[in-house]
């Protein structure tokens, strides 16, 4: 398990009001990031939308994933796990924050991805607050801006 100072945190810019699409594009662009990713979803509806989009994002780029279940064995086999709470069944290295709050427990992740909602001033301010909070936690977040 990495020490907190070893954890990379970066923010990516979303220029449209579609966090589901932003997460899908991030996963496609980064080749799923690593073999083991946890996407923290703010609620079940978001998880269902993301699940649906990951099935259809690109005909040649299926992203193997599942919504977390009570079956630890099934969860452990998923390279990308969608959950509304921190779940480590697939031994994730990367945490993608799909919500607007700091994840409740970031220990054990090597990389955290968060987002700046560039299309909305109050949401940009919320991202700035999360950036500051990560710093207060002893982490050094970076802003990568818009990535294609």
N, C-alpha and C positions, 0 to 999 in steps of 0.2 A: 504494500500500500504506500503510495507516495506521500511524502510530507506535504503539508499545505503549501509551502513555498515552491514546491515542484509542480504545482497545479497551474496549467495554462488556462487563462480566461480570455476569451476574445468576444467582441461585439461585432455583429455584421449589420449593415444598414438594410432595412426593408423600405422600399420606396412606394409600396402599395399596401392597402389595408387587407393583406392576405398572408397571415403568418403561416398557415398551412402550406401555401405555395412556396413561401420563402424557405421553410424547412425542407420541403421536397427538393427544391433547387440546390440547396446547400448539400444535401446528401448525394445528389447526382454529381455535382461539381467536384466534391471531395471524395468520390468513390466510396461512399458510406462512412467516411472519416476513418474508421478502424473496423476490425471485425466485430466489435461489441459496443453497441450504442444503446443508451437509454434516453428516450425522449419523454421529458416530463410534460404532461398535458394538463392544462388548467381544469378540465372537466371531461366527462364521458363523451359529450357531444363533439368536442374538439378532437378527442382520440378517434372517434368514429369517422369524422371528416378526413383526418390525416390518414387513417387506415385505408379508406376508399381511394384517396388521391395517390397513395403509394402503389396501389395496384395498377393505376392507369397513367402515371406520370410520363412514361415514355415507352413506346412499344418494345424497344430493344434494351431497355434498362430497368427491368423488374428489380425492385428492391425487396429482398426477403425480409419479412417483418411479421410481427403479431402484436395484438393487444394482450396485455398481461392477463393470465388466468390464475386459478388456484393451483394449477398443476405445475409445480416447480420444474419437473423434468421437461415438460413442453417449453416453458419459458426459457430454460437454460440452453435450448437449441436454437434460439432466435438471435441472429446477428443484430437486429434492431428490435427493441422492445418498447412498446408504447404503454405508458402507465400514468395514472393520476397521482401517484405517490412514488417516493424513492423505492426502487426495487432492484436488487442486485442478483437476481436469479441467473441472468446471462453473463454475469461478471463483466459489466460494462466498464470500459475505460473512458468513454466520452459521455458526458451528460449534455443534452441539448435542452435548453430551457424554453419550452413553448409558452410559458406563462408570463405574467407581468410582475411576479414576486421573486425574491431570491429563493432558490430551492432550500428546503429545510435542513438538508444534510448533504454537503458537498465532499465529505471526506471519502477518500478512496478513489476519486476520479482523477485521471491525469489531465483531462481537458474539459473545460466547460465552455459551451457556446451559448451566447445570449444575443439579443437583437435590439436594435434601435429602430423604433417605428418613425421613420423620417417624415412621414406624411401627416403627422399629428403632433402639435406642440405639447399638449399635456402628456402624451405618451413618450415623447422625447425626454421630457423632464423626468418621468418615471424611470427611464433607462439611465439617465444621469445619476439618479438616486441609487439604482442598483450598482452602477459602476463604483460610486463612493462606498457603498456597503461592502462590496468585494474587497476594496482597499482596506477598509476597517477590519476585515477578517484576516488581513495579512497576505492577501493575494495581490497580484499586479495585473489587472485587466488591461487589454489592448483594444483599440478601436481599429478595425480593418476596413470600415466603410463598405461601399457597394462592391460586390465581387461578381464577376460574370463567369 
